[in-house]
Amino acid sequence: MFISVCLFFNFASIIQIIEYYAHFTLPRFPITTKWELSSWIYAIIILTPFIFFVYNRYFKQEKLQALLEEYSRKSEIRLLIGRCLFFAYCIFTWIGSYVILAYFHH
């Protein structure tokens, strides 16, 4: 789920930059608070394609098994580098999304 949210933030950031440079605005979804049912429904509709993509790409049983076998063969240094890169990806995704919203709004 976390990776799906990161992918969504990256996708939304790209759309925000395109809107800024192309001088148009797409309609916004009425997601307001966590207390409104309609906000939850829109959030589920928006995140579902990203969740399915991540599941089909990494978590189907045969793909997950191959991925686990590949990781079991990697050295500790390579795994540490991978964890650091993943952490950097997460940080840059979250911080970058807020920076893009701050600088590329119209």
Phi, psi and omega per residue, in radians:
M1 nan -0.697 -3.115
F2 -1.102 -0.748 3.116
I3 -1.126 -0.656 3.111
S4 -1.097 -0.709 3.110
V5 -1.164 -0.704 3.079
C6 -1.078 -0.756 3.100
L7 -1.085 -0.716 3.108
F8 -1.093 -0.770 3.120
F9 -1.072 -0.712 3.105
N10 -1.123 -0.762 3.117
F11 -1.100 -0.786 3.133
A12 -1.135 -0.616 3.108
S13 -1.141 -0.741 3.109
I14 -1.097 -0.750 3.112
I15 -1.097 -0.706 3.123
Q16 -1.063 -0.755 3.125
I17 -1.161 -0.738 3.103
I18 -1.088 -0.756 3.100
E19 -1.049 -0.712 -3.107
Y20 -1.108 -0.840 -3.096
Y21 -1.375 -0.463 3.131
A22 -1.566 -0.106 3.095
H23 1.025 0.830 3.006
F24 -2.469 2.883 -3.119
T25 -2.295 2.227 3.032
L26 -1.382 2.678 3.103
P27 -1.108 2.491 -3.127
R28 -1.607 2.545 3.063
F29 -1.402 2.459 -3.104
P30 -1.413 1.095 3.058
I31 -1.631 2.004 -3.037
T32 -1.987 -1.164 -3.085
T33 -2.307 2.910 3.108
K34 -1.333 -0.101 -3.111
W35 -1.606 -0.171 -3.140
E36 -1.687 2.318 3.137
L37 -1.116 -0.671 -3.126
S38 -1.107 -0.588 3.089
S39 -1.112 -0.733 3.109
W40 -1.129 -0.715 -3.133
I41 -1.119 -0.811 3.097
Y42 -1.093 -0.722 3.128
A43 -1.096 -0.715 3.119
I44 -1.140 -0.746 3.136
I45 -1.110 -0.693 -3.117
I46 -1.235 -0.744 -3.045
L47 -1.436 -0.330 -3.087
T48 -0.979 -0.799 3.117
P49 -1.080 -0.635 3.123
F50 -1.203 -0.670 3.102
I51 -1.140 -0.783 3.110
F52 -1.098 -0.687 3.112
F53 -1.070 -0.851 -3.126
V54 -1.119 -0.717 3.137
Y55 -1.109 -0.834 -3.118
N56 -1.182 -0.524 -3.106
R57 -1.385 -0.639 -2.975
Y58 -2.192 -0.521 -2.918
F59 -1.905 0.070 2.961
K60 -1.130 2.599 -2.957
Q61 -0.969 -0.824 -3.103
E62 -1.196 -0.644 3.122
K63 -1.263 -0.678 3.119
L64 -1.131 -0.712 3.120
Q65 -1.095 -0.770 3.114
A66 -1.137 -0.668 3.119
L67 -1.152 -0.729 3.113
L68 -1.140 -0.688 3.094
E69 -1.138 -0.697 3.120
E70 -1.113 -0.743 3.135
Y71 -1.206 -0.522 3.127
S72 -1.198 -0.395 3.129
R73 -1.523 -0.213 -3.082
K74 -1.382 2.636 3.133
S75 -1.325 2.872 3.141
E76 -1.108 -0.650 3.137
I77 -1.144 -0.755 3.121
R78 -1.113 -0.688 3.101
L79 -1.158 -0.666 3.112
L80 -1.142 -0.750 3.093
I81 -1.076 -0.730 3.113
G82 -1.091 -0.736 3.100
R83 -1.119 -0.714 3.118
C84 -1.131 -0.729 3.106
L85 -1.141 -0.682 3.094
F86 -1.131 -0.741 3.106
F87 -1.083 -0.763 3.114
A88 -1.105 -0.719 3.087
Y89 -1.019 -0.808 -3.138
C90 -1.101 -0.806 -3.133
I91 -1.102 -0.849 -3.137
F92 -1.126 -0.586 3.102
T93 -1.123 -0.886 -3.076
W94 -1.220 -0.832 -3.138
I95 -1.188 -0.745 3.139
G96 -1.052 -0.659 3.121
S97 -1.079 -0.757 3.138
Y98 -1.225 -0.644 3.096
V99 -1.131 -0.767 3.124
I100 -1.105 -0.715 3.085
L101 -1.117 -0.617 -3.122
A102 -1.285 -0.661 -3.040
Y103 -1.710 -0.344 -3.073
F104 -2.018 0.708 3.066
H105 -1.798 2.727 -3.132
H106 -2.093 nan nan
